[in-house]
Amino acid sequence: MLLAIGDIVRVRSDRSIGEVVGVEKVRRASLISVRVSGGAVRVALPSEVERVARVLRPHTTARAIATAALLAVSVGVAVAVGSAVQNLGGGTALTVFVTATSTAALGDGLARLLLRPRRFRV
């Protein structure tokens, strides 16, 4: 299971709902710190935890600028790849297809690599 700081989870043993505030490694086992109502923090095993909701962070100006920059880089590289295909003798349809798929693949790959939230495997 992948958990992020801020995810809402339910502890199965006592059916309490709380927010993930940390993941600790103790020897070979992982322990999840959960802030329950009232501000108390309790520790639970990953087998006792069930994710209820994912955390959604609001978009910030820095994230919007990073997204625009990644889109510009992916479009630039895709146009260069499309130009290379056309110079090698590819037709118009092939050039457009390669450019579109390159844009999609690079944009998605860079966004997943650089803009993803940090998740912990427990």
Biopython code that builds the backbone (N, CA, C, O; Angstrom):
import numpy as np
from Bio.PDB.StructureBuilder import StructureBuilder

atoms = [
    (1, "MET", "N", (0.850, -1.161, 0.000)),
    (1, "MET", "CA", (0.000, 0.000, 0.000)),
    (1, "MET", "C", (0.899, 1.228, 0.000)),
    (1, "MET", "O", (1.926, 1.256, 0.678)),
    (2, "LEU", "N", (0.508, 2.239, -0.761)),
    (2, "LEU", "CA", (1.247, 3.496, -0.790)),
    (2, "LEU", "C", (0.479, 4.543, 0.013)),
    (2, "LEU", "O", (-0.708, 4.772, -0.220)),
    (3, "LEU", "N", (1.161, 5.164, 0.948)),
    (3, "LEU", "CA", (0.553, 6.208, 1.771)),
    (3, "LEU", "C", (1.357, 7.486, 1.639)),
    (3, "LEU", "O", (2.577, 7.444, 1.480)),
    (4, "ALA", "N", (0.688, 8.606, 1.705)),
    (4, "ALA", "CA", (1.342, 9.910, 1.714)),
    (4, "ALA", "C", (0.998, 10.609, 3.023)),
    (4, "ALA", "O", (-0.026, 10.329, 3.646)),
    (5, "ILE", "N", (1.868, 11.517, 3.424)),
    (5, "ILE", "CA", (1.581, 12.320, 4.601)),
    (5, "ILE", "C", (0.316, 13.125, 4.316)),
    (5, "ILE", "O", (0.232, 13.813, 3.298)),
    (6, "GLY", "N", (-0.652, 13.042, 5.196)),
    (6, "GLY", "CA", (-1.910, 13.763, 5.021)),
    (6, "GLY", "C", (-3.062, 12.896, 4.571)),
    (6, "GLY", "O", (-4.211, 13.338, 4.606)),
    (7, "ASP", "N", (-2.788, 11.654, 4.141)),
    (7, "ASP", "CA", (-3.871, 10.745, 3.760)),
    (7, "ASP", "C", (-4.750, 10.453, 4.964)),
    (7, "ASP", "O", (-4.272, 10.410, 6.098)),
    (8, "ILE", "N", (-6.022, 10.254, 4.713)),
    (8, "ILE", "CA", (-6.965, 9.909, 5.770)),
    (8, "ILE", "C", (-7.083, 8.392, 5.803)),
    (8, "ILE", "O", (-7.355, 7.758, 4.784)),
    (9, "VAL", "N", (-6.876, 7.816, 6.987)),
    (9, "VAL", "CA", (-6.901, 6.366, 7.140)),
    (9, "VAL", "C", (-7.823, 5.977, 8.289)),
    (9, "VAL", "O", (-8.150, 6.784, 9.160)),
    (10, "ARG", "N", (-8.232, 4.696, 8.258)),
    (10, "ARG", "CA", (-9.023, 4.141, 9.358)),
    (10, "ARG", "C", (-8.227, 2.999, 9.961)),
    (10, "ARG", "O", (-7.733, 2.126, 9.247)),
    (11, "VAL", "N", (-8.106, 3.012, 11.282)),
    (11, "VAL", "CA", (-7.425, 1.936, 11.996)),
    (11, "VAL", "C", (-8.468, 0.865, 12.285)),
    (11, "VAL", "O", (-9.466, 1.129, 12.956)),
    (12, "ARG", "N", (-8.241, -0.337, 11.782)),
    (12, "ARG", "CA", (-9.250, -1.401, 11.851)),
    (12, "ARG", "C", (-9.508, -1.889, 13.273)),
    (12, "ARG", "O", (-10.628, -2.283, 13.598)),
    (13, "SER", "N", (-8.487, -1.867, 14.119)),
    (13, "SER", "CA", (-8.645, -2.458, 15.449)),
    (13, "SER", "C", (-9.701, -1.738, 16.282)),
    (13, "SER", "O", (-10.471, -2.395, 16.983)),
    (14, "ASP", "N", (-9.758, -0.422, 16.228)),
    (14, "ASP", "CA", (-10.754, 0.306, 17.014)),
    (14, "ASP", "C", (-11.617, 1.242, 16.168)),
    (14, "ASP", "O", (-12.376, 2.047, 16.708)),
    (15, "ARG", "N", (-11.501, 1.134, 14.838)),
    (15, "ARG", "CA", (-12.305, 1.898, 13.882)),
    (15, "ARG", "C", (-12.166, 3.420, 14.044)),
    (15, "ARG", "O", (-13.108, 4.163, 13.767)),
    (16, "SER", "N", (-11.014, 3.871, 14.482)),
    (16, "SER", "CA", (-10.779, 5.306, 14.587)),
    (16, "SER", "C", (-10.260, 5.822, 13.249)),
    (16, "SER", "O", (-9.543, 5.119, 12.536)),
    (17, "ILE", "N", (-10.629, 7.054, 12.919)),
    (17, "ILE", "CA", (-10.207, 7.681, 11.673)),
    (17, "ILE", "C", (-9.227, 8.787, 12.008)),
    (17, "ILE", "O", (-9.423, 9.537, 12.965)),
    (18, "GLY", "N", (-8.170, 8.885, 11.214)),
    (18, "GLY", "CA", (-7.173, 9.911, 11.459)),
    (18, "GLY", "C", (-6.360, 10.211, 10.214)),
    (18, "GLY", "O", (-6.594, 9.653, 9.142)),
    (19, "GLU", "N", (-5.400, 11.106, 10.386)),
    (19, "GLU", "CA", (-4.546, 11.575, 9.301)),
    (19, "GLU", "C", (-3.137, 11.025, 9.496)),
    (19, "GLU", "O", (-2.612, 11.033, 10.609)),
    (20, "VAL", "N", (-2.526, 10.548, 8.413)),
    (20, "VAL", "CA", (-1.159, 10.033, 8.486)),
    (20, "VAL", "C", (-0.209, 11.210, 8.686)),
    (20, "VAL", "O", (-0.212, 12.161, 7.905)),
    (21, "VAL", "N", (0.600, 11.137, 9.736)),
    (21, "VAL", "CA", (1.556, 12.213, 10.007)),
    (21, "VAL", "C", (2.996, 11.735, 9.899)),
    (21, "VAL", "O", (3.921, 12.544, 9.974)),
    (22, "GLY", "N", (3.201, 10.425, 9.723)),
    (22, "GLY", "CA", (4.566, 9.942, 9.578)),
    (22, "GLY", "C", (4.625, 8.443, 9.387)),
    (22, "GLY", "O", (3.694, 7.711, 9.722)),
    (23, "VAL", "N", (5.745, 8.007, 8.838)),
    (23, "VAL", "CA", (6.015, 6.581, 8.664)),
    (23, "VAL", "C", (7.407, 6.330, 9.209)),
    (23, "VAL", "O", (8.369, 6.969, 8.783)),
    (24, "GLU", "N", (7.521, 5.403, 10.152)),
    (24, "GLU", "CA", (8.804, 5.092, 10.761)),
    (24, "GLU", "C", (9.165, 3.647, 10.472)),
    (24, "GLU", "O", (8.304, 2.769, 10.429)),
    (25, "LYS", "N", (10.449, 3.422, 10.276)),
    (25, "LYS", "CA", (10.963, 2.071, 10.125)),
    (25, "LYS", "C", (11.585, 1.667, 11.453)),
    (25, "LYS", "O", (12.493, 2.339, 11.943)),
    (26, "VAL", "N", (11.111, 0.588, 12.033)),
    (26, "VAL", "CA", (11.669, 0.044, 13.262)),
    (26, "VAL", "C", (12.123, -1.367, 12.947)),
    (26, "VAL", "O", (11.311, -2.266, 12.727)),
    (27, "ARG", "N", (13.425, -1.542, 12.930)),
    (27, "ARG", "CA", (14.055, -2.794, 12.517)),
    (27, "ARG", "C", (13.553, -3.169, 11.138)),
    (27, "ARG", "O", (13.899, -2.495, 10.168)),
    (28, "ARG", "N", (12.760, -4.205, 11.010)),
    (28, "ARG", "CA", (12.268, -4.608, 9.694)),
    (28, "ARG", "C", (10.815, -4.236, 9.473)),
    (28, "ARG", "O", (10.299, -4.424, 8.371)),
    (29, "ALA", "N", (10.153, -3.724, 10.468)),
    (29, "ALA", "CA", (8.733, -3.410, 10.368)),
    (29, "ALA", "C", (8.523, -1.916, 10.174)),
    (29, "ALA", "O", (9.326, -1.100, 10.626)),
    (30, "SER", "N", (7.452, -1.576, 9.508)),
    (30, "SER", "CA", (7.060, -0.174, 9.366)),
    (30, "SER", "C", (5.961, 0.125, 10.370)),
    (30, "SER", "O", (5.105, -0.716, 10.643)),
    (31, "LEU", "N", (5.996, 1.319, 10.908)),
    (31, "LEU", "CA", (4.941, 1.796, 11.794)),
    (31, "LEU", "C", (4.412, 3.105, 11.238)),
    (31, "LEU", "O", (5.180, 3.944, 10.767)),
    (32, "ILE", "N", (3.114, 3.276, 11.291)),
    (32, "ILE", "CA", (2.476, 4.467, 10.752)),
    (32, "ILE", "C", (1.957, 5.307, 11.908)),
    (32, "ILE", "O", (1.233, 4.806, 12.769)),
    (33, "SER", "N", (2.327, 6.589, 11.932)),
    (33, "SER", "CA", (1.833, 7.512, 12.945)),
    (33, "SER", "C", (0.558, 8.155, 12.422)),
    (33, "SER", "O", (0.540, 8.715, 11.326)),
    (34, "VAL", "N", (-0.507, 8.070, 13.211)),
    (34, "VAL", "CA", (-1.818, 8.578, 12.809)),
    (34, "VAL", "C", (-2.285, 9.584, 13.849)),
    (34, "VAL", "O", (-2.312, 9.281, 15.042)),
    (35, "ARG", "N", (-2.659, 10.793, 13.396)),
    (35, "ARG", "CA", (-3.229, 11.798, 14.296)),
    (35, "ARG", "C", (-4.737, 11.619, 14.281)),
    (35, "ARG", "O", (-5.387, 11.852, 13.261)),
    (36, "VAL", "N", (-5.293, 11.205, 15.416)),
    (36, "VAL", "CA", (-6.730, 10.990, 15.544)),
    (36, "VAL", "C", (-7.381, 12.241, 16.099)),
    (36, "VAL", "O", (-6.693, 13.206, 16.434)),
    (37, "SER", "N", (-8.697, 12.232, 16.200)),
    (37, "SER", "CA", (-9.402, 13.407, 16.704)),
    (37, "SER", "C", (-8.941, 13.730, 18.122)),
    (37, "SER", "O", (-8.648, 12.834, 18.913)),
    (38, "GLY", "N", (-8.884, 14.987, 18.420)),
    (38, "GLY", "CA", (-8.391, 15.438, 19.706)),
    (38, "GLY", "C", (-6.910, 15.749, 19.681)),
    (38, "GLY", "O", (-6.362, 16.223, 20.677)),
    (39, "GLY", "N", (-6.250, 15.492, 18.558)),
    (39, "GLY", "CA", (-4.847, 15.826, 18.417)),
    (39, "GLY", "C", (-3.883, 14.758, 18.893)),
    (39, "GLY", "O", (-2.669, 14.937, 18.798)),
    (40, "ALA", "N", (-4.403, 13.643, 19.407)),
    (40, "ALA", "CA", (-3.522, 12.578, 19.878)),
    (40, "ALA", "C", (-2.909, 11.849, 18.688)),
    (40, "ALA", "O", (-3.557, 11.662, 17.659)),
    (41, "VAL", "N", (-1.661, 11.442, 18.842)),
    (41, "VAL", "CA", (-0.973, 10.690, 17.796)),
    (41, "VAL", "C", (-0.800, 9.262, 18.293)),
    (41, "VAL", "O", (-0.308, 9.025, 19.396)),
    (42, "ARG", "N", (-1.215, 8.314, 17.453)),
    (42, "ARG", "CA", (-1.051, 6.913, 17.812)),
    (42, "ARG", "C", (-0.302, 6.197, 16.706)),
    (42, "ARG", "O", (-0.253, 6.672, 15.571)),
    (43, "VAL", "N", (0.271, 5.074, 17.031)),
    (43, "VAL", "CA", (1.071, 4.296, 16.087)),
    (43, "VAL", "C", (0.295, 3.026, 15.750)),
    (43, "VAL", "O", (-0.296, 2.388, 16.621)),
    (44, "ALA", "N", (0.311, 2.672, 14.445)),
    (44, "ALA", "CA", (-0.398, 1.469, 14.007)),
    (44, "ALA", "C", (0.466, 0.713, 13.003)),
    (44, "ALA", "O", (1.314, 1.299, 12.330)),
    (45, "LEU", "N", (0.245, -0.557, 12.915)),
    (45, "LEU", "CA", (0.904, -1.388, 11.919)),
    (45, "LEU", "C", (0.222, -1.197, 10.567)),
    (45, "LEU", "O", (-0.969, -0.889, 10.527)),
    (46, "PRO", "N", (0.939, -1.371, 9.465)),
    (46, "PRO", "CA", (0.322, -1.215, 8.145)),
    (46, "PRO", "C", (-0.835, -2.178, 7.899)),
    (46, "PRO", "O", (-1.758, -1.849, 7.154)),
    (47, "SER", "N", (-0.804, -3.358, 8.511)),
    (47, "SER", "CA", (-1.890, -4.313, 8.320)),
    (47, "SER", "C", (-3.176, -3.866, 9.010)),
    (47, "SER", "O", (-4.256, -4.347, 8.665)),
    (48, "GLU", "N", (-3.081, -2.957, 9.975)),
    (48, "GLU", "CA", (-4.256, -2.462, 10.687)),
    (48, "GLU", "C", (-4.864, -1.226, 10.046)),
    (48, "GLU", "O", (-5.931, -0.773, 10.460)),
    (49, "VAL", "N", (-4.187, -0.669, 9.029)),
    (49, "VAL", "CA", (-4.591, 0.615, 8.462)),
    (49, "VAL", "C", (-5.272, 0.411, 7.113)),
    (49, "VAL", "O", (-4.836, -0.401, 6.297)),
    (50, "GLU", "N", (-6.336, 1.154, 6.898)),
    (50, "GLU", "CA", (-7.063, 1.130, 5.633)),
    (50, "GLU", "C", (-7.230, 2.574, 5.150)),
    (50, "GLU", "O", (-7.773, 3.413, 5.869)),
    (51, "ARG", "N", (-6.761, 2.861, 3.931)),
    (51, "ARG", "CA", (-6.847, 4.228, 3.413)),
    (51, "ARG", "C", (-8.293, 4.558, 3.063)),
    (51, "ARG", "O", (-8.976, 3.779, 2.398)),
    (52, "VAL", "N", (-8.751, 5.724, 3.520)),
    (52, "VAL", "CA", (-10.115, 6.172, 3.256)),
    (52, "VAL", "C", (-10.116, 7.234, 2.166)),
    (52, "VAL", "O", (-10.974, 7.208, 1.284)),
    (53, "ALA", "N", (-9.168, 8.172, 2.212)),
    (53, "ALA", "CA", (-9.129, 9.261, 1.233)),
    (53, "ALA", "C", (-7.688, 9.692, 1.006)),
    (53, "ALA", "O", (-6.854, 9.625, 1.909)),
    (54, "ARG", "N", (-7.411, 10.134, -0.210)),
    (54, "ARG", "CA", (-6.100, 10.674, -0.563)),
    (54, "ARG", "C", (-6.064, 12.152, -0.251)),
    (54, "ARG", "O", (-7.083, 12.840, -0.305)),
    (55, "VAL", "N", (-4.879, 12.631, 0.074)),
    (55, "VAL", "CA", (-4.689, 14.053, 0.312)),
    (55, "VAL", "C", (-4.576, 14.754, -1.045)),
    (55, "VAL", "O", (-3.877, 14.270, -1.936)),
    (56, "LEU", "N", (-5.241, 15.860, -1.198)),
    (56, "LEU", "CA", (-5.143, 16.686, -2.400)),
    (56, "LEU", "C", (-4.626, 18.054, -1.992)),
    (56, "LEU", "O", (-5.284, 18.787, -1.253)),
    (57, "ARG", "N", (-3.470, 18.379, -2.470)),
    (57, "ARG", "CA", (-2.884, 19.675, -2.160)),
    (57, "ARG", "C", (-3.336, 20.683, -3.209)),
    (57, "ARG", "O", (-3.405, 20.343, -4.390)),
    (58, "PRO", "N", (-3.642, 21.899, -2.812)),
    (58, "PRO", "CA", (-4.028, 22.909, -3.804)),
    (58, "PRO", "C", (-2.835, 23.282, -4.678)),
    (58, "PRO", "O", (-1.687, 23.242, -4.238)),
    (59, "HIS", "N", (-3.131, 23.648, -5.929)),
    (59, "HIS", "CA", (-2.065, 24.050, -6.843)),
    (59, "HIS", "C", (-1.517, 25.407, -6.416)),
    (59, "HIS", "O", (-2.273, 26.336, -6.131)),
    (60, "THR", "N", (-0.213, 25.502, -6.378)),
    (60, "THR", "CA", (0.450, 26.743, -6.024)),
    (60, "THR", "C", (1.009, 27.373, -7.291)),
    (60, "THR", "O", (1.027, 26.750, -8.353)),
    (61, "THR", "N", (1.456, 28.597, -7.170)),
    (61, "THR", "CA", (2.042, 29.292, -8.312)),
    (61, "THR", "C", (3.316, 28.588, -8.777)),
    (61, "THR", "O", (3.553, 28.471, -9.980)),
    (62, "ALA", "N", (4.125, 28.127, -7.848)),
    (62, "ALA", "CA", (5.362, 27.430, -8.208)),
    (62, "ALA", "C", (5.058, 26.147, -8.969)),
    (62, "ALA", "O", (5.747, 25.817, -9.934)),
    (63, "ARG", "N", (4.032, 25.427, -8.538)),
    (63, "ARG", "CA", (3.658, 24.193, -9.240)),
    (63, "ARG", "C", (3.119, 24.494, -10.639)),
    (63, "ARG", "O", (3.382, 23.736, -11.574)),
    (64, "ALA", "N", (2.372, 25.585, -10.795)),
    (64, "ALA", "CA", (1.867, 25.963, -12.114)),
    (64, "ALA", "C", (3.016, 26.346, -13.054)),
    (64, "ALA", "O", (3.002, 25.999, -14.235)),
    (65, "ILE", "N", (4.001, 27.059, -12.525)),
    (65, "ILE", "CA", (5.170, 27.435, -13.333)),
    (65, "ILE", "C", (5.963, 26.183, -13.721)),
    (65, "ILE", "O", (6.410, 26.059, -14.862)),
    (66, "ALA", "N", (6.136, 25.261, -12.778)),
    (66, "ALA", "CA", (6.852, 24.017, -13.076)),
    (66, "ALA", "C", (6.108, 23.199, -14.123)),
    (66, "ALA", "O", (6.737, 22.613, -15.005)),
    (67, "THR", "N", (4.797, 23.148, -14.045)),
    (67, "THR", "CA", (4.004, 22.419, -15.038)),
    (67, "THR", "C", (4.143, 23.049, -16.410)),
    (67, "THR", "O", (4.296, 22.338, -17.403)),
    (68, "ALA", "N", (4.092, 24.370, -16.482)),
    (68, "ALA", "CA", (4.249, 25.063, -17.765)),
    (68, "ALA", "C", (5.653, 24.829, -18.345)),
    (68, "ALA", "O", (5.806, 24.634, -19.551)),
    (69, "ALA", "N", (6.663, 24.851, -17.486)),
    (69, "ALA", "CA", (8.031, 24.614, -17.960)),
    (69, "ALA", "C", (8.188, 23.186, -18.482)),
    (69, "ALA", "O", (8.816, 22.972, -19.519)),
    (70, "LEU", "N", (7.625, 22.216, -17.776)),
    (70, "LEU", "CA", (7.692, 20.833, -18.240)),
    (70, "LEU", "C", (6.954, 20.654, -19.558)),
    (70, "LEU", "O", (7.408, 19.913, -20.430)),
    (71, "LEU", "N", (5.829, 21.323, -19.707)),
    (71, "LEU", "CA", (5.087, 21.246, -20.965)),
    (71, "LEU", "C", (5.904, 21.855, -22.099)),
    (71, "LEU", "O", (5.943, 21.302, -23.198)),
    (72, "ALA", "N", (6.557, 22.988, -21.845)),
    (72, "ALA", "CA", (7.377, 23.629, -22.875)),
    (72, "ALA", "C", (8.556, 22.734, -23.272)),
    (72, "ALA", "O", (8.874, 22.621, -24.456)),
    (73, "VAL", "N", (9.200, 22.103, -22.297)),
    (73, "VAL", "CA", (10.316, 21.210, -22.593)),
    (73, "VAL", "C", (9.840, 20.012, -23.408)),
    (73, "VAL", "O", (10.485, 19.626, -24.383)),
    (74, "SER", "N", (8.714, 19.424, -23.010)),
    (74, "SER", "CA", (8.225, 18.245, -23.728)),
    (74, "SER", "C", (7.785, 18.593, -25.146)),
    (74, "SER", "O", (8.004, 17.798, -26.060)),
    (75, "VAL", "N", (7.171, 19.760, -25.358)),
    (75, "VAL", "CA", (6.783, 20.176, -26.706)),
    (75, "VAL", "C", (8.030, 20.447, -27.545)),
    (75, "VAL", "O", (8.081, 20.063, -28.714)),
    (76, "GLY", "N", (9.024, 21.097, -26.971)),
    (76, "GLY", "CA", (10.262, 21.377, -27.703)),
    (76, "GLY", "C", (10.973, 20.107, -28.150)),
    (76, "GLY", "O", (11.408, 20.004, -29.297)),
    (77, "VAL", "N", (11.089, 19.147, -27.247)),
    (77, "VAL", "CA", (11.737, 17.884, -27.598)),
    (77, "VAL", "C", (10.899, 17.125, -28.625)),
    (77, "VAL", "O", (11.449, 16.525, -29.550)),
    (78, "ALA", "N", (9.580, 17.145, -28.473)),
    (78, "ALA", "CA", (8.713, 16.437, -29.416)),
    (78, "ALA", "C", (8.799, 17.044, -30.811)),
    (78, "ALA", "O", (8.791, 16.314, -31.802)),
    (79, "VAL", "N", (8.882, 18.364, -30.903)),
    (79, "VAL", "CA", (9.034, 19.008, -32.210)),
    (79, "VAL", "C", (10.372, 18.628, -32.829)),
    (79, "VAL", "O", (10.447, 18.396, -34.036)),
    (80, "ALA", "N", (11.411, 18.562, -32.039)),
    (80, "ALA", "CA", (12.725, 18.151, -32.559)),
    (80, "ALA", "C", (12.684, 16.711, -33.065)),
    (80, "ALA", "O", (13.261, 16.401, -34.107)),
    (81, "VAL", "N", (12.004, 15.831, -32.329)),
    (81, "VAL", "CA", (11.882, 14.444, -32.754)),
    (81, "VAL", "C", (11.052, 14.356, -34.029)),
    (81, "VAL", "O", (11.407, 13.614, -34.945)),
    (82, "GLY", "N", (9.953, 15.102, -34.101)),
    (82, "GLY", "CA", (9.128, 15.123, -35.307)),
    (82, "GLY", "C", (9.892, 15.655, -36.504)),
    (82, "GLY", "O", (9.733, 15.153, -37.617)),
    (83, "SER", "N", (10.710, 16.653, -36.291)),
    (83, "SER", "CA", (11.542, 17.206, -37.362)),
    (83, "SER", "C", (12.547, 16.176, -37.849)),
    (83, "SER", "O", (12.786, 16.061, -39.051)),
    (84, "ALA", "N", (13.136, 15.425, -36.926)),
    (84, "ALA", "CA", (14.093, 14.383, -37.311)),
    (84, "ALA", "C", (13.400, 13.293, -38.125)),
    (84, "ALA", "O", (13.965, 12.794, -39.099)),
    (85, "VAL", "N", (12.185, 12.923, -37.735)),
    (85, "VAL", "CA", (11.437, 11.911, -38.491)),
    (85, "VAL", "C", (11.131, 12.410, -39.894)),
    (85, "VAL", "O", (11.251, 11.661, -40.863)),
    (86, "GLN", "N", (10.741, 13.661, -40.004)),
    (86, "GLN", "CA", (10.437, 14.227, -41.319)),
    (86, "GLN", "C", (11.699, 14.293, -42.185)),
    (86, "GLN", "O", (11.633, 14.020, -43.384)),
    (87, "ASN", "N", (12.838, 14.649, -41.600)),
    (87, "ASN", "CA", (14.095, 14.700, -42.350)),
    (87, "ASN", "C", (14.560, 13.320, -42.806)),
    (87, "ASN", "O", (15.272, 13.206, -43.803)),
    (88, "LEU", "N", (14.166, 12.280, -42.091)),
    (88, "LEU", "CA", (14.519, 10.916, -42.469)),
    (88, "LEU", "C", (13.582, 10.343, -43.535)),
    (88, "LEU", "O", (13.752, 9.204, -43.970)),
    (89, "GLY", "N", (12.595, 11.136, -43.953)),
    (89, "GLY", "CA", (11.715, 10.699, -45.029)),
    (89, "GLY", "C", (10.340, 10.259, -44.584)),
    (89, "GLY", "O", (9.600, 9.676, -45.377)),
    (90, "GLY", "N", (9.978, 10.512, -43.365)),
    (90, "GLY", "CA", (8.645, 10.145, -42.890)),
    (90, "GLY", "C", (7.579, 11.050, -43.482)),
    (90, "GLY", "O", (7.838, 12.218, -43.773)),
    (91, "GLY", "N", (6.398, 10.519, -43.658)),
    (91, "GLY", "CA", (5.298, 11.298, -44.198)),
    (91, "GLY", "C", (4.713, 12.237, -43.154)),
    (91, "GLY", "O", (5.125, 12.241, -41.994)),
    (92, "THR", "N", (3.737, 13.038, -43.598)),
    (92, "THR", "CA", (3.110, 14.017, -42.702)),
    (92, "THR", "C", (2.373, 13.332, -41.558)),
    (92, "THR", "O", (2.475, 13.759, -40.408)),
    (93, "ALA", "N", (1.635, 12.277, -41.866)),
    (93, "ALA", "CA", (0.869, 11.577, -40.828)),
    (93, "ALA", "C", (1.802, 10.980, -39.769)),
    (93, "ALA", "O", (1.537, 11.071, -38.571)),
    (94, "LEU", "N", (2.893, 10.371, -40.231)),
    (94, "LEU", "CA", (3.852, 9.782, -39.287)),
    (94, "LEU", "C", (4.506, 10.856, -38.427)),
    (94, "LEU", "O", (4.694, 10.662, -37.226)),
    (95, "THR", "N", (4.854, 11.981, -39.034)),
    (95, "THR", "CA", (5.483, 13.082, -38.298)),
    (95, "THR", "C", (4.552, 13.619, -37.222)),
    (95, "THR", "O", (4.974, 13.839, -36.086)),
    (96, "VAL", "N", (3.282, 13.833, -37.575)),
    (96, "VAL", "CA", (2.299, 14.345, -36.606)),
    (96, "VAL", "C", (2.086, 13.321, -35.487)),
    (96, "VAL", "O", (2.010, 13.691, -34.315)),
    (97, "PHE", "N", (1.990, 12.053, -35.838)),
    (97, "PHE", "CA", (1.787, 11.007, -34.837)),
    (97, "PHE", "C", (2.967, 10.928, -33.869)),
    (97, "PHE", "O", (2.770, 10.851, -32.657)),
    (98, "VAL", "N", (4.170, 10.946, -34.390)),
    (98, "VAL", "CA", (5.366, 10.864, -33.544)),
    (98, "VAL", "C", (5.470, 12.095, -32.641)),
    (98, "VAL", "O", (5.819, 11.976, -31.467)),
    (99, "THR", "N", (5.169, 13.272, -33.186)),
    (99, "THR", "CA", (5.232, 14.499, -32.382)),
    (99, "THR", "C", (4.200, 14.463, -31.260)),
    (99, "THR", "O", (4.517, 14.815, -30.123)),
    (100, "ALA", "N", (2.973, 14.045, -31.558)),
    (100, "ALA", "CA", (1.910, 14.007, -30.538)),
    (100, "ALA", "C", (2.226, 12.979, -29.456)),
    (100, "ALA", "O", (2.080, 13.266, -28.268)),
    (101, "THR", "N", (2.655, 11.795, -29.855)),
    (101, "THR", "CA", (2.946, 10.780, -28.845)),
    (101, "THR", "C", (4.183, 11.128, -28.024)),
    (101, "THR", "O", (4.247, 10.813, -26.836)),
    (102, "SER", "N", (5.160, 11.771, -28.648)),
    (102, "SER", "CA", (6.345, 12.202, -27.898)),
    (102, "SER", "C", (5.978, 13.258, -26.866)),
    (102, "SER", "O", (6.469, 13.221, -25.738)),
    (103, "THR", "N", (5.123, 14.191, -27.241)),
    (103, "THR", "CA", (4.676, 15.221, -26.296)),
    (103, "THR", "C", (3.967, 14.587, -25.110)),
    (103, "THR", "O", (4.248, 14.924, -23.960)),
    (104, "ALA", "N", (3.047, 13.671, -25.387)),
    (104, "ALA", "CA", (2.290, 13.019, -24.315)),
    (104, "ALA", "C", (3.203, 12.196, -23.407)),
    (104, "ALA", "O", (3.099, 12.268, -22.182)),
    (105, "ALA", "N", (4.087, 11.422, -24.009)),
    (105, "ALA", "CA", (4.954, 10.555, -23.214)),
    (105, "ALA", "C", (5.935, 11.360, -22.366)),
    (105, "ALA", "O", (6.108, 11.079, -21.180)),
    (106, "LEU", "N", (6.569, 12.345, -22.962)),
    (106, "LEU", "CA", (7.537, 13.155, -22.208)),
    (106, "LEU", "C", (6.850, 13.985, -21.126)),
    (106, "LEU", "O", (7.335, 14.067, -19.997)),
    (107, "GLY", "N", (5.723, 14.597, -21.472)),
    (107, "GLY", "CA", (5.014, 15.408, -20.486)),
    (107, "GLY", "C", (4.570, 14.594, -19.295)),
    (107, "GLY", "O", (4.748, 15.012, -18.151)),
    (108, "ASP", "N", (3.987, 13.425, -19.553)),
    (108, "ASP", "CA", (3.523, 12.569, -18.465)),
    (108, "ASP", "C", (4.697, 12.032, -17.650)),
    (108, "ASP", "O", (4.650, 12.010, -16.420)),
    (109, "GLY", "N", (5.741, 11.606, -18.338)),
    (109, "GLY", "CA", (6.901, 11.065, -17.623)),
    (109, "GLY", "C", (7.586, 12.096, -16.742)),
    (109, "GLY", "O", (7.929, 11.809, -15.595)),
    (110, "LEU", "N", (7.785, 13.287, -17.271)),
    (110, "LEU", "CA", (8.428, 14.340, -16.473)),
    (110, "LEU", "C", (7.543, 14.776, -15.309)),
    (110, "LEU", "O", (8.040, 15.022, -14.210)),
    (111, "ALA", "N", (6.237, 14.873, -15.542)),
    (111, "ALA", "CA", (5.329, 15.272, -14.464)),
    (111, "ALA", "C", (5.307, 14.223, -13.353)),
    (111, "ALA", "O", (5.317, 14.570, -12.172)),
    (112, "ARG", "N", (5.278, 12.958, -13.720)),
    (112, "ARG", "CA", (5.285, 11.899, -12.702)),
    (112, "ARG", "C", (6.602, 11.875, -11.935)),
    (112, "ARG", "O", (6.633, 11.573, -10.742)),
    (113, "LEU", "N", (7.674, 12.193, -12.626)),
    (113, "LEU", "CA", (8.987, 12.165, -11.989)),
    (113, "LEU", "C", (9.199, 13.359, -11.060)),
    (113, "LEU", "O", (9.711, 13.193, -9.954)),
    (114, "LEU", "N", (8.815, 14.549, -11.490)),
    (114, "LEU", "CA", (9.169, 15.770, -10.765)),
    (114, "LEU", "C", (8.044, 16.371, -9.935)),
    (114, "LEU", "O", (8.325, 17.050, -8.948)),
    (115, "LEU", "N", (6.797, 16.152, -10.288)),
    (115, "LEU", "CA", (5.695, 16.825, -9.607)),
    (115, "LEU", "C", (4.841, 15.899, -8.757)),
    (115, "LEU", "O", (3.794, 16.314, -8.261)),
    (116, "ARG", "N", (5.259, 14.674, -8.581)),
    (116, "ARG", "CA", (4.430, 13.719, -7.857)),
    (116, "ARG", "C", (4.513, 13.950, -6.351)),
    (116, "ARG", "O", (5.526, 14.433, -5.845)),
    (117, "PRO", "N", (3.451, 13.607, -5.644)),
    (117, "PRO", "CA", (3.536, 13.681, -4.188)),
    (117, "PRO", "C", (4.378, 12.523, -3.664)),
    (117, "PRO", "O", (4.451, 11.470, -4.298)),
    (118, "ARG", "N", (4.989, 12.706, -2.551)),
    (118, "ARG", "CA", (5.839, 11.668, -1.983)),
    (118, "ARG", "C", (4.968, 10.622, -1.306)),
    (118, "ARG", "O", (4.162, 10.949, -0.435)),
    (119, "ARG", "N", (5.125, 9.386, -1.699)),
    (119, "ARG", "CA", (4.364, 8.280, -1.153)),
    (119, "ARG", "C", (5.320, 7.276, -0.513)),
    (119, "ARG", "O", (6.466, 7.138, -0.941)),
    (120, "PHE", "N", (4.849, 6.589, 0.497)),
    (120, "PHE", "CA", (5.648, 5.605, 1.199)),
    (120, "PHE", "C", (5.032, 4.234, 1.006)),
    (120, "PHE", "O", (3.821, 4.077, 1.157)),
    (121, "ARG", "N", (5.837, 3.242, 0.675)),
    (121, "ARG", "CA", (5.329, 1.876, 0.570)),
    (121, "ARG", "C", (5.424, 1.238, 1.937)),
    (121, "ARG", "O", (6.504, 1.145, 2.519)),
    (122, "VAL", "N", (4.275, 0.794, 2.450)),
    (122, "VAL", "CA", (4.233, 0.150, 3.779)),
    (122, "VAL", "C", (3.590, -1.205, 3.656)),
    (122, "VAL", "O", (3.454, -1.917, 4.651)),
]
sb = StructureBuilder()
sb.init_structure("model")
sb.init_model(0)
sb.init_chain("A")
sb.init_seg("    ")
for serial, (resi, resn, name, xyz) in enumerate(atoms, 1):
    if name == "N":
        sb.init_residue(resn, " ", resi, " ")
    sb.init_atom(name, np.array(xyz, "f"), 0.0, 1.0, " ", f" {name:<3s}", serial, name[0])
structure = sb.get_structure()
